[in-house]
């Protein structure tokens, strides 16, 4: 079992920044691949960015150059630094975890068995 607690959302003006955090417990964090997804009202939960257990990462095209995912194995945490925020970035952001050092489709939400409770990000225009 992996328990996830995500935080850091809030209300920000367009062009501003936020940093989301997700802490994990229950398994050896360095063996866990982590990702951030987001879900706007009435829409699917979509991949934002992810990082494999070995540090390799990927991000969705619309956030490249604006969002940065990072992990701190010493703190059992993954972060999403979000810069140059746009109103269309507004959503509930969820962190997700897949234990076990293995390769899998990082962007596919069905591969993640563990999820945080979500944190709301609202970007005003």
C-alpha positions in Angstrom: 0.0 0.0 0.0 1.1 3.5 -0.7 -0.5 6.5 0.9 -0.4 9.9 -0.9 -1.0 13.3 0.4 -1.0 16.1 -2.1 -1.1 19.8 -1.4 -0.2 23.3 -2.6 -3.1 24.3 -4.7 -4.8 27.6 -4.5 -6.1 30.7 -6.4 -3.6 32.5 -8.5 -3.7 35.1 -11.3 -2.8 34.3 -14.9 1.0 34.4 -15.2 1.6 33.4 -11.6 3.2 30.3 -10.1 2.3 27.6 -7.7 4.2 24.6 -6.4 2.3 21.4 -5.7 3.7 18.8 -3.3 2.9 15.1 -2.8 4.3 13.0 0.0 4.2 9.2 -0.1 4.4 6.6 2.6 4.1 2.9 2.9 6.7 1.7 0.4 10.3 2.5 -0.5 9.9 5.8 -2.3 13.0 5.3 -4.5 11.2 2.4 -6.2 8.0 4.3 -6.9 7.2 6.1 -10.1 5.1 9.2 -9.6 2.9 11.5 -11.7 0.6 14.4 -11.7 -2.8 14.3 -13.4 -5.5 17.0 -13.6 -9.2 17.0 -14.0 -11.4 19.9 -14.9 -15.2 19.8 -14.4 -16.8 17.6 -17.0 -13.5 16.4 -18.5 -11.3 13.4 -18.3 -8.5 13.1 -15.8 -5.4 13.9 -18.0 -1.7 13.4 -17.6 0.4 16.5 -16.7 3.8 15.2 -15.9 5.5 12.1 -14.5 8.8 10.8 -13.2 10.0 7.2 -13.2 11.7 5.7 -10.1 15.0 6.3 -11.9 14.5 10.0 -12.5 13.5 9.9 -16.1 10.5 12.2 -16.7 8.0 13.3 -19.2 5.4 16.1 -19.5 2.3 16.8 -21.5 3.0 19.1 -24.5 0.9 22.1 -23.3 2.9 22.4 -20.1 6.4 21.9 -21.5 8.5 24.9 -20.6 6.1 26.0 -17.9 5.8 23.1 -15.5 8.6 21.1 -13.9 8.3 17.8 -12.1 10.9 16.8 -9.6 11.3 14.2 -6.9 13.2 14.2 -3.6 13.7 10.7 -2.5 15.1 11.8 0.9 11.8 13.5 1.6 9.6 10.9 0.0 8.1 13.7 -2.1 7.4 14.7 -5.6 6.8 18.3 -6.7 5.2 20.1 -9.6 6.5 23.6 -10.1 3.9 25.5 -12.2 4.9 28.7 -13.8 3.2 31.1 -16.3 -0.1 29.7 -15.3 -3.1 30.1 -17.6 -6.8 29.9 -16.9 -7.0 26.6 -18.8 -4.7 25.1 -16.2 -7.5 25.3 -13.7 -8.4 21.9 -12.4 -8.1 19.5 -9.5 -4.6 18.1 -9.6 -3.9 14.6 -8.4 -0.7 12.9 -7.7 -0.4 9.2 -8.5 2.0 6.4 -7.7 3.0 3.1 -9.2 5.4 1.0 -7.0 8.1 -1.2 -8.3 11.1 -0.3 -10.5 9.7 -1.1 -13.9 8.9 0.7 -17.2 5.3 1.3 -18.1 3.3 3.9 -20.0 3.9 6.9 -17.7 1.1 8.9 -19.2 -1.6 6.3 -18.8 -3.7 6.8 -15.7 -4.9 3.2 -15.5 -1.4 2.0 -14.7 -1.5 3.9 -11.3 -3.0 2.0 -8.4 -2.6 4.8 -5.8 -3.9 8.3 -5.9 -3.9 11.4 -3.7 -7.0 13.2 -2.6 -6.5 16.1 -5.1 -5.7 19.7 -4.7 -7.6 22.5 -6.5 -5.8 24.9 -8.7 -7.7 28.0 -10.0 -6.2 30.5 -12.3 -8.0 33.7 -12.8 -7.7 35.8 -16.0 
